[in-house]
Amino acid sequence: MGSEMEQAKLIKEQQRFDNERGHVFVVRGVCTRLACDAFLNYGGRRPVEKMTYGAYERWRGNKITSRRTMWEGIPNDLYENLLKKSKIKKSTTLPNLSKNDDYGVVLNTPREINWPKEEADHFTLTTKVQTVAGLSLMVREGLKIAHQYRTERCTEPMFGVSKFTYGITNIGADTKTYQNQMGELFDIFLTTLQECAHDLNIDVVVSCWDKVNFNMMQSLRVKRGLKTFFPYLHEDPNFRKQKEEAERLVDIAAVGKLVVFAGAGISIGSGLPSWGQLLNQLGQTLKPPIDISDEEWIKMDMLSKAEIISRRLAGTNKALADHIIELFQTFTKPSVTHYLLASLPCTEYVTTNYDELLEIALKSSDAAPDALSILPHNPDFAAPIWVLKMHGSVTDRDSIVLTREDYIRYEERASALGGIIQAKMMTSHMLFVGFSLSDDNFFRIADTVKKSLPENSVFGTSLQLPHTPMQSEIWKNQLDFVNFSETKNPYIPYSARRMYIWLDYLCAITSSENTPIMDPRFKSVCSPGQNELREKIETFMASLSVNATETIEFQKLKDVIESFRPPVNSHRRSTA
């Protein structure tokens, strides 16, 4: 009877998922490395006939920094090798797939160079119509053509996600042409993307380089009504608790007390195998290979499996850590989860992951473009953001925690790291994402905190894809749970996508309160009250004497006011 009820729940849940339309995610950073099916970049007014392979190569070179190049996500060696094999002249014009001469949808990864399906397609959008409406039509044309081209090549989305996903830069944000129309441009841009996502049933990830543009995008979503962008959180009564929990975290984030704890689950959307899948893969490469269908192997816990593989590899020239490093260094594309976590108003991150995907996402925006403190092996006390690598990193072979022996020795090797995590659990609120809560080291750390805190002290929120009644019982009165499925064995890509949308909602409601009202570019979309406030502040600032502006109190006031202004040169760093 129980299994029949579970099956009925699963069928009902899948029907709801199937009826959900595409979604527009807004992230902070240049996501040219995003794990997606295609990426669309704005090329401005560059004539389509000048988009050649030679220009393509030059843009990948030193004339544009690696952070700003639109081709960052395409492997250099892959492009160069394919170009040599294809015998295409560099002066050959890149193909324009648009049937409208006013708009260029230029394919940078055409069929002629046999671009592999496992790599995202790249498009450059150009337009001769330099108006806000013209840009809107260009985006609509570009997404439609990109999706049509991609689905002709591939029947399924990449990285095991439930919908085709397209990354797109914040169109027009780097051009002086629209400096006085940015508010109007952003508003129409969001509307166009939302309509395209719904009509084509795709997910779109729009990236904003700096904090000002990101906050303005979020403010516009709130102004237009979050129900428009997050219908299932507002309309589905089964997920009302998800919405309420996100709203509860707003006040915590506002005072800088939200700490992200990321587990291996966040990297599955980038194509990385789970820990269990990884051990099975390694087990089958051994000689003799491990029979992963063997009942004893299936029942064995992960640490014991890792211990067996490690011992089998002891007689070879490659240890288990070397295999891990070799595999993980091939994955360099953060998922939308990484970018969403990097977009939260957080400065402290803890992760059990060996990969550097979270670090790549954090470094892609103006939040920490040049400095990121990696604990414990690469600390930078001047960096605005730190990431604690609880189980080591691929950049430090000796730090990697893999086997039961490593876990046993963890406390003596990394007691300082455990102390930092304990302190954060006692003084902040942890958001657990992609973490199963079954890690032995974490249990020991949490147990110490549990004994120190008063009874019924909740120190975190855990996001869980399947329904986890047992975990909820174990961590009762210590963790709040947000489940993205009502069943114990859901279809993971669907429930994972709901988690992505929840994180996007959290980004929207924690960032929209910082509307850049002092930025004249957004005057057209600010409310009358916001515009009046800006004028009053400007009048007040202009009326102050030199003596007043030299006081400590004025400097503090100025810092607050400046947080509502655009950073220096932000208009030039808003897109890839």
C-alpha positions as CSV (number, residue, x, y, z in Angstrom):
1,M,0.0,0.0,0.0
2,G,2.8,2.4,0.9
3,S,4.7,1.8,-2.3
4,E,1.4,2.4,-4.3
5,M,0.9,5.8,-2.5
6,E,4.5,6.7,-3.2
7,Q,4.1,5.9,-6.9
8,A,0.9,7.9,-7.1
9,K,2.7,10.9,-5.5
10,L,5.5,10.5,-8.0
11,I,3.2,10.5,-11.0
12,K,1.2,13.5,-9.7
13,E,4.5,15.4,-9.0
14,Q,5.9,14.6,-12.5
15,Q,2.7,15.9,-14.1
16,R,3.2,19.2,-12.2
17,F,6.8,19.4,-13.3
18,D,5.9,18.7,-17.0
19,N,3.4,21.6,-16.9
20,E,6.1,24.1,-15.7
21,R,7.3,26.5,-18.3
22,G,10.7,27.9,-18.8
23,H,12.4,30.2,-16.3
24,V,14.7,33.3,-16.4
25,F,17.5,33.2,-13.9
26,V,19.4,36.3,-13.0
27,V,23.0,35.9,-11.7
28,R,25.8,38.2,-10.8
29,G,28.9,37.6,-12.9
30,V,30.1,36.9,-16.4
31,C,28.9,33.4,-17.0
32,T,30.7,32.6,-20.3
33,R,31.8,29.3,-18.6
34,L,28.3,28.4,-17.6
35,A,27.4,24.7,-18.0
36,C,24.6,25.3,-20.6
37,D,23.6,24.3,-24.1
38,A,24.4,27.6,-25.8
39,F,25.7,31.0,-24.9
40,L,24.6,34.3,-26.6
41,N,26.8,37.3,-26.4
42,Y,26.0,40.9,-27.5
43,G,28.4,42.1,-30.2
44,G,27.0,45.6,-30.5
45,R,26.8,47.3,-33.9
46,R,29.6,45.3,-35.5
47,P,28.6,44.6,-39.2
48,V,27.8,41.0,-39.7
49,E,30.0,40.8,-42.8
50,K,33.0,41.6,-40.6
51,M,32.4,38.7,-38.3
52,T,35.2,36.4,-39.6
53,Y,37.2,33.6,-38.2
54,G,40.2,35.9,-38.0
55,A,38.3,38.4,-35.9
56,Y,37.1,35.4,-33.8
57,E,40.7,34.5,-33.1
58,R,41.8,38.0,-32.4
59,W,39.0,38.4,-29.8
60,R,40.3,35.3,-28.1
61,G,43.8,36.8,-27.9
62,N,45.5,39.4,-25.7
63,K,43.6,42.4,-26.9
64,I,40.7,41.6,-24.6
65,T,41.3,40.4,-21.0
66,S,40.3,36.8,-20.2
67,R,37.5,38.1,-18.0
68,R,35.9,40.1,-20.7
69,T,36.4,37.9,-23.8
70,M,33.2,36.5,-25.1
71,W,34.9,33.3,-26.0
72,E,36.2,32.4,-22.6
73,G,34.0,29.3,-22.4
74,I,35.4,27.7,-25.5
75,P,38.6,25.6,-25.1
76,N,41.5,27.2,-27.1
77,D,43.0,24.0,-28.2
78,L,39.7,22.6,-29.4
79,Y,39.0,25.7,-31.6
80,E,42.5,25.9,-33.0
81,N,42.7,22.2,-33.9
82,L,39.3,22.2,-35.5
83,L,40.2,25.3,-37.5
84,K,43.3,23.7,-38.8
85,K,41.5,20.5,-39.8
86,S,38.6,22.3,-41.4
87,K,40.9,24.2,-43.9
88,I,38.7,27.3,-43.5
89,K,40.4,30.6,-44.3
90,K,40.4,33.1,-41.4
91,S,38.9,35.7,-43.7
92,T,35.8,33.6,-44.2
93,T,32.7,35.3,-42.8
94,L,31.0,33.6,-39.9
95,P,27.5,32.4,-40.9
96,N,24.5,34.6,-40.0
97,L,21.4,32.5,-39.2
98,S,19.0,35.4,-39.1
99,K,16.7,35.9,-42.0
100,N,16.2,39.6,-41.1
101,D,19.1,41.8,-42.4
102,D,18.6,44.1,-39.4
103,Y,19.7,41.5,-36.9
104,G,22.8,39.3,-36.9
105,V,22.7,35.9,-35.1
106,V,26.2,34.9,-35.9
107,L,27.2,31.3,-35.2
108,N,30.7,31.1,-33.8
109,T,30.7,27.3,-33.6
110,P,29.4,26.3,-37.1
111,R,29.0,22.8,-38.5
112,E,32.0,23.3,-40.9
113,I,34.4,22.8,-38.0
114,N,32.6,19.8,-36.6
115,W,31.9,21.4,-33.3
116,P,31.3,18.5,-30.8
117,K,27.8,18.2,-29.3
118,E,29.2,18.0,-25.8
119,E,30.4,21.6,-26.1
120,A,28.0,24.6,-25.8
121,D,27.3,26.5,-29.1
122,H,28.3,30.1,-29.1
123,F,26.4,32.9,-30.8
124,T,27.1,36.6,-31.2
125,L,24.0,39.0,-31.5
126,T,24.3,42.2,-33.5
127,T,21.8,44.8,-34.6
128,K,21.6,47.8,-36.9
129,V,18.5,49.0,-35.1
130,Q,20.0,50.9,-32.2
131,T,16.9,51.3,-30.1
132,V,15.6,49.6,-27.0
133,A,12.9,48.0,-29.0
134,G,15.4,46.9,-31.6
135,L,17.6,45.2,-29.0
136,S,14.5,43.4,-27.7
137,L,13.7,42.0,-31.1
138,M,17.3,41.0,-31.6
139,V,17.2,39.0,-28.3
140,R,14.0,37.3,-29.3
141,E,15.3,36.4,-32.7
142,G,18.6,35.2,-31.2
143,L,17.1,32.9,-28.6
144,K,14.6,31.4,-31.1
145,I,17.4,30.6,-33.7
146,A,19.8,29.4,-31.0
147,H,17.2,27.0,-29.6
148,Q,16.2,25.7,-33.1
149,Y,19.9,25.2,-34.0
150,R,20.7,23.4,-30.8
151,T,17.7,21.1,-30.8
152,E,18.5,20.0,-34.4
153,R,21.9,19.0,-33.2
154,C,21.0,17.5,-29.8
155,T,17.8,15.8,-28.7
156,E,18.5,16.2,-25.0
157,P,19.8,19.0,-22.9
158,M,23.4,18.7,-21.7
159,F,24.5,18.0,-18.1
160,G,21.4,15.9,-17.3
161,V,19.1,18.9,-16.6
162,S,15.4,18.9,-17.4
163,K,15.3,21.8,-19.9
164,F,17.6,23.3,-22.5
165,T,19.5,26.1,-20.9
166,Y,20.9,29.3,-22.6
167,G,23.3,31.8,-21.1
168,I,23.0,35.4,-22.2
169,T,24.9,38.6,-21.2
170,N,23.1,41.7,-20.0
171,I,22.3,43.1,-23.4
172,G,23.3,46.7,-24.0
173,A,24.8,47.3,-20.5
174,D,28.2,48.1,-21.9
175,T,27.2,50.6,-24.5
176,K,27.1,54.4,-24.1
177,T,24.2,54.5,-26.5
178,Y,21.8,53.3,-23.8
179,Q,23.2,55.0,-20.7
180,N,20.1,57.2,-20.2
181,Q,17.7,54.3,-21.0
182,M,19.2,51.5,-18.9
183,G,16.1,51.2,-16.7
184,E,13.8,51.0,-19.7
185,L,16.2,48.6,-21.4
186,F,16.4,46.3,-18.4
187,D,12.6,46.2,-18.1
188,I,12.0,45.3,-21.7
189,F,14.9,42.9,-21.7
190,L,13.4,41.0,-18.7
191,T,9.9,41.0,-20.4
192,T,11.4,39.6,-23.6
193,L,13.4,36.9,-21.9
194,Q,10.4,35.8,-19.8
195,E,8.2,35.5,-22.9
196,C,10.9,33.6,-24.8
197,A,11.5,31.2,-21.9
198,H,7.7,30.6,-21.7
199,D,7.1,30.2,-25.5
200,L,10.1,28.0,-26.2
201,N,9.9,26.2,-22.8
202,I,13.6,26.8,-22.1
203,D,15.6,28.2,-19.2
204,V,17.6,31.4,-19.7
205,V,20.4,32.5,-17.4
206,V,21.1,36.3,-17.8
207,S,24.4,37.5,-16.3
208,C,25.1,40.9,-14.8
209,W,28.8,41.8,-14.2
210,D,28.4,44.2,-11.3
211,K,26.3,44.6,-8.2
212,V,24.4,47.7,-9.5
213,N,23.0,46.1,-12.6
214,F,22.3,42.8,-10.7
215,N,20.4,44.7,-8.0
216,M,18.4,46.7,-10.6
217,M,17.4,43.5,-12.4
218,Q,16.1,42.1,-9.1
219,S,14.3,45.3,-8.2
220,L,12.5,45.2,-11.5
221,R,11.4,41.7,-10.9
222,V,10.0,42.6,-7.5
223,K,8.4,45.7,-8.9
224,R,6.7,43.8,-11.7
225,G,5.5,41.1,-9.3
226,L,7.5,38.0,-8.2
227,K,4.4,35.9,-9.0
228,T,5.1,36.6,-12.7
229,F,8.6,35.1,-12.5
230,F,8.1,32.5,-9.8
231,P,4.5,31.2,-10.4
232,Y,4.9,27.8,-8.7
233,L,6.2,29.2,-5.5
234,H,3.1,31.5,-5.3
235,E,0.4,29.3,-6.8
236,D,1.2,25.8,-5.6
237,P,0.1,25.3,-2.0
238,N,2.4,22.2,-1.7
239,F,5.4,24.5,-1.9
240,R,4.2,27.4,0.3
241,K,6.8,26.4,2.9
242,Q,9.6,26.8,0.4
243,K,8.6,30.4,-0.2
244,E,8.2,31.2,3.5
245,E,11.6,29.7,4.3
246,A,13.3,31.9,1.6
247,E,11.5,35.0,3.0
248,R,12.7,34.1,6.5
249,L,16.3,34.1,5.4
250,V,16.1,37.7,4.1
251,D,16.7,39.3,7.5
252,I,19.5,36.9,8.2
253,A,21.2,37.8,4.9
254,A,20.7,41.5,5.4
255,V,22.9,41.5,8.5
256,G,25.6,39.3,6.9
257,K,24.8,36.2,8.9
258,L,24.1,33.8,6.0
259,V,26.8,31.2,5.4
260,V,26.7,28.8,2.4
261,F,27.6,25.2,3.0
262,A,27.9,23.4,-0.4
263,G,28.2,19.7,-1.0
264,A,28.9,17.5,-4.0
265,G,25.3,17.8,-5.3
266,I,25.8,21.3,-6.6
267,S,28.5,20.1,-9.1
268,I,26.3,17.3,-10.6
269,G,24.8,20.0,-12.8
270,S,28.3,20.6,-14.3
271,G,28.6,17.0,-15.4
272,L,30.6,15.7,-12.4
273,P,29.7,12.3,-11.2
274,S,28.4,11.8,-7.7
275,W,30.8,10.3,-5.1
276,G,29.1,6.8,-5.6
277,Q,29.3,7.0,-9.4
278,L,32.9,8.1,-9.2
279,L,33.9,5.1,-7.0
280,N,32.1,2.8,-9.4
281,Q,33.9,4.2,-12.4
282,L,37.3,3.9,-10.7
283,G,36.4,0.4,-9.5
284,Q,35.8,-0.8,-13.0
285,T,39.1,0.5,-14.3
286,L,41.1,-1.6,-11.8
287,K,42.7,-4.9,-12.8
288,P,40.9,-7.1,-12.0
289,P,37.9,-4.7,-12.1
290,I,35.4,-4.6,-9.3
291,D,32.0,-6.0,-10.0
292,I,29.8,-3.1,-9.1
293,S,26.7,-5.3,-9.3
294,D,28.0,-7.6,-6.6
295,E,25.7,-7.5,-3.6
296,E,28.6,-7.0,-1.2
297,W,29.9,-4.0,-3.1
298,I,26.4,-2.4,-3.3
299,K,25.8,-2.7,0.4
300,M,29.3,-1.4,1.3
301,D,29.5,2.2,2.5
302,M,31.4,4.9,0.5
303,L,34.4,5.1,2.8
304,S,35.0,1.3,2.7
305,K,34.7,1.4,-1.1
306,A,37.3,4.2,-1.3
307,E,39.6,2.3,1.1
308,I,39.5,-0.8,-1.1
309,I,40.2,1.2,-4.3
310,S,43.0,3.1,-2.6
311,R,44.7,-0.2,-1.5
312,R,44.3,-1.7,-4.9
313,L,46.0,1.4,-6.5
314,A,48.8,1.3,-3.9
315,G,50.9,-0.9,-6.2
316,T,50.4,1.3,-9.3
317,N,52.1,4.6,-10.3
318,K,48.8,6.5,-9.7
319,A,47.2,6.9,-6.3
320,L,43.5,7.5,-5.7
321,A,44.1,11.2,-5.2
322,D,45.8,11.5,-8.5
323,H,42.8,9.9,-10.3
324,I,40.5,12.4,-8.5
325,I,42.6,15.4,-9.5
326,E,43.0,14.2,-13.1
327,L,39.2,13.8,-13.5
328,F,38.1,16.9,-11.6
329,Q,40.5,19.3,-13.4
330,T,38.7,18.5,-16.7
331,F,35.5,20.1,-15.3
332,T,35.7,23.9,-15.6
333,K,32.1,24.9,-16.2
334,P,30.1,26.0,-13.1
335,S,26.4,25.1,-13.1
336,V,23.6,27.6,-12.6
337,T,23.7,26.5,-8.9
338,H,27.3,27.7,-8.5
339,Y,26.4,31.1,-10.1
340,L,23.3,31.5,-7.9
341,L,25.2,30.7,-4.7
342,A,27.9,33.2,-5.8
343,S,25.1,35.8,-6.4
344,L,23.8,35.6,-2.8
345,P,24.8,38.5,-0.4
346,C,27.3,36.2,1.3
347,T,31.0,36.5,2.0
348,E,31.6,33.1,3.7
349,Y,31.4,29.7,2.0
350,V,32.2,26.2,3.2
351,T,32.4,23.3,0.8
352,T,33.3,19.6,0.8
353,N,34.0,19.7,-2.9
354,Y,37.4,19.1,-4.4
355,D,36.6,21.0,-7.6
356,E,37.1,24.8,-8.1
357,L,33.7,25.5,-9.8
358,L,32.4,27.6,-6.9
359,E,35.6,29.6,-6.9
360,I,35.3,30.2,-10.7
361,A,31.7,31.5,-10.2
362,L,32.7,33.8,-7.3
363,K,35.6,35.3,-9.3
364,S,33.4,36.0,-12.3
365,S,31.8,39.1,-10.9
366,D,32.9,42.4,-9.3
367,A,32.4,40.9,-5.8
368,A,35.8,39.1,-5.8
369,P,37.4,39.5,-9.3
370,D,41.0,39.4,-8.2
371,A,41.1,38.2,-4.6
372,L,39.5,35.2,-3.0
373,S,40.7,33.7,0.2
374,I,40.9,29.8,0.0
375,L,41.2,28.2,3.4
376,P,43.4,26.6,4.5
377,H,46.0,26.4,1.7
378,N,45.7,29.9,0.1
379,P,44.5,32.4,2.6
380,D,44.3,36.1,1.7
381,F,43.3,38.2,4.7
382,A,42.5,41.2,2.5
383,A,40.1,39.3,0.3
384,P,36.4,40.2,0.6
385,I,35.2,36.6,0.4
386,W,36.6,33.3,1.7
387,V,35.9,29.7,0.8
388,L,36.8,27.0,3.3
389,K,37.6,23.7,1.5
390,M,36.7,21.2,4.2
391,H,37.9,18.1,2.4
392,G,40.7,19.6,0.3
393,S,41.1,20.8,-3.2
394,V,42.4,19.6,-6.5
395,T,45.1,22.3,-6.3
396,D,46.5,20.7,-3.2
397,R,46.9,17.0,-3.5
398,D,47.9,16.3,0.1
399,S,44.8,18.1,1.4
400,I,42.3,15.7,-0.2
401,V,40.2,13.6,2.2
402,L,39.1,10.4,0.6
403,T,39.4,7.2,2.6
404,R,38.3,6.1,6.1
405,E,41.9,6.6,7.2
406,D,41.8,10.2,6.0
407,Y,38.5,10.8,7.9
408,I,40.0,9.3,11.1
409,R,43.0,11.6,10.9
410,Y,40.9,14.6,9.8
411,E,40.4,15.9,13.4
412,E,44.2,16.2,14.1
413,R,45.0,17.5,10.6
414,A,42.3,20.1,10.2
415,S,41.0,20.9,13.7
416,A,41.3,24.6,12.9
417,L,38.9,24.3,10.0
418,G,36.5,22.4,12.2
419,G,36.7,25.2,14.7
420,I,35.8,27.8,12.0
421,I,32.8,25.8,11.0
422,Q,31.7,25.4,14.6
423,A,32.0,29.1,15.2
424,K,29.9,29.9,12.2
425,M,27.2,27.3,13.2
426,M,27.0,29.0,16.6
427,T,27.0,32.6,15.4
428,S,25.4,32.5,11.9
429,H,22.8,30.6,9.9
430,M,24.1,28.0,7.4
431,L,22.4,27.2,4.2
432,F,23.2,23.6,3.2
433,V,23.0,23.0,-0.6
434,G,23.8,19.7,-2.3
435,F,24.9,18.2,1.0
436,S,23.4,15.0,2.3
437,L,24.2,15.6,6.0
438,S,25.8,12.1,6.2
439,D,29.4,13.1,6.4
440,D,31.2,11.7,9.4
441,N,33.4,14.8,10.0
442,F,30.4,17.1,9.8
443,F,28.6,14.9,12.4
444,R,31.5,15.3,14.8
445,I,31.6,19.1,14.3
446,A,27.8,19.5,14.6
447,D,27.7,17.3,17.7
448,T,30.0,19.6,19.5
449,V,27.9,22.6,18.5
450,K,24.7,20.8,19.6
451,K,26.1,20.2,23.1
452,S,27.2,23.9,23.4
453,L,24.0,25.5,22.2
454,P,20.7,25.8,24.1
455,E,18.1,23.2,23.4
456,N,16.0,23.8,20.2
457,S,18.6,26.1,18.7
458,V,18.3,26.1,14.9
459,F,21.6,26.8,13.2
460,G,20.8,26.2,9.6
461,T,18.5,25.4,6.6
462,S,19.0,22.3,4.5
463,L,17.8,22.1,0.9
464,Q,16.9,18.5,0.1
465,L,15.8,17.1,-3.4
466,P,14.0,14.0,-2.1
467,H,11.6,13.9,0.8
468,T,13.8,13.1,3.8
469,P,11.6,12.3,6.9
470,M,14.5,10.4,8.6
471,Q,16.9,13.3,8.2
472,S,14.3,15.6,9.5
473,E,13.9,13.5,12.6
474,I,17.7,13.3,13.2
475,W,18.2,17.0,12.9
476,K,14.9,18.1,14.5
477,N,15.1,21.5,16.3
478,Q,18.6,22.0,14.8
479,L,17.9,22.4,11.1
480,D,15.0,23.6,9.0
481,F,14.3,21.5,5.9
482,V,13.1,22.6,2.5
483,N,12.2,19.6,0.4
484,F,11.8,20.0,-3.3
485,S,9.9,16.8,-3.7
486,E,7.1,15.0,-1.8
487,T,8.5,11.6,-2.7
488,K,11.6,9.7,-1.5
489,N,12.7,8.7,-5.0
490,P,11.9,11.7,-7.3
491,Y,13.2,12.4,-10.8
492,I,16.2,14.3,-9.7
493,P,16.6,16.7,-12.7
494,Y,13.0,18.0,-12.0
495,S,13.4,18.5,-8.3
496,A,16.9,20.0,-8.8
497,R,15.5,22.6,-11.2
498,R,13.0,23.6,-8.5
499,M,15.9,24.1,-6.1
500,Y,17.6,26.3,-8.7
501,I,14.4,28.4,-9.0
502,W,14.2,28.6,-5.2
503,L,17.8,29.9,-5.0
504,D,17.0,32.4,-7.8
505,Y,14.0,33.6,-5.7
506,L,16.2,34.0,-2.7
507,C,18.7,36.0,-4.7
508,A,15.8,38.3,-5.9
509,I,14.4,39.0,-2.5
510,T,17.7,39.5,-0.7
511,S,19.1,41.8,-3.4
512,S,16.1,43.9,-4.5
513,E,16.2,46.1,-1.4
514,N,19.4,47.7,-2.7
515,T,17.9,49.5,-5.7
516,P,20.6,51.8,-7.2
517,I,18.4,54.9,-6.9
518,M,21.4,57.2,-7.1
519,D,22.3,55.9,-10.6
520,P,20.7,58.3,-13.1
521,R,20.6,55.5,-15.8
522,F,17.7,53.9,-13.9
523,K,15.6,57.1,-13.3
524,S,12.9,56.0,-15.7
525,V,12.1,52.8,-13.7
526,C,12.4,54.2,-10.2
527,S,9.3,55.2,-8.4
528,P,8.3,58.8,-7.9
529,G,9.3,58.5,-4.2
530,Q,12.7,57.0,-5.1
531,N,13.4,59.8,-7.6
532,E,12.4,62.4,-5.1
533,L,14.7,60.9,-2.5
534,R,17.6,60.9,-5.0
535,E,17.0,64.6,-5.8
536,K,16.8,65.5,-2.1
537,I,20.1,63.6,-1.3
538,E,21.9,65.3,-4.2
539,T,20.7,68.7,-3.0
540,F,21.8,67.9,0.5
541,M,25.2,66.7,-0.5
542,A,25.8,69.8,-2.7
543,S,24.8,72.1,0.2
544,L,27.5,70.8,2.7
545,S,30.5,72.9,3.5
546,V,34.1,71.5,3.2
547,N,34.3,71.3,7.0
548,A,31.2,69.1,7.1
549,T,32.5,66.8,4.5
550,E,35.7,66.3,6.4
551,T,34.0,64.8,9.5
552,I,34.0,61.1,10.3
553,E,30.2,61.1,10.5
554,F,30.0,62.4,6.9
555,Q,32.3,59.7,5.6
556,K,30.0,57.0,7.2
557,L,27.0,58.7,5.7
558,K,28.7,58.9,2.3
559,D,29.5,55.2,2.4
560,V,25.8,54.5,2.7
561,I,24.9,56.8,-0.1
562,E,27.6,55.5,-2.4
563,S,26.2,52.0,-2.0
564,F,23.3,53.2,-4.2
565,R,25.5,54.6,-6.9
566,P,27.2,52.7,-9.8
567,P,30.8,51.7,-9.2
568,V,33.5,53.4,-11.2
569,N,33.6,52.0,-14.8
570,S,30.8,49.6,-14.1
571,H,29.3,50.4,-17.5
572,R,32.4,48.9,-19.2
573,R,32.4,45.7,-17.2
574,S,28.7,44.7,-17.4
575,T,29.1,42.1,-20.1
576,A,31.6,39.5,-21.2
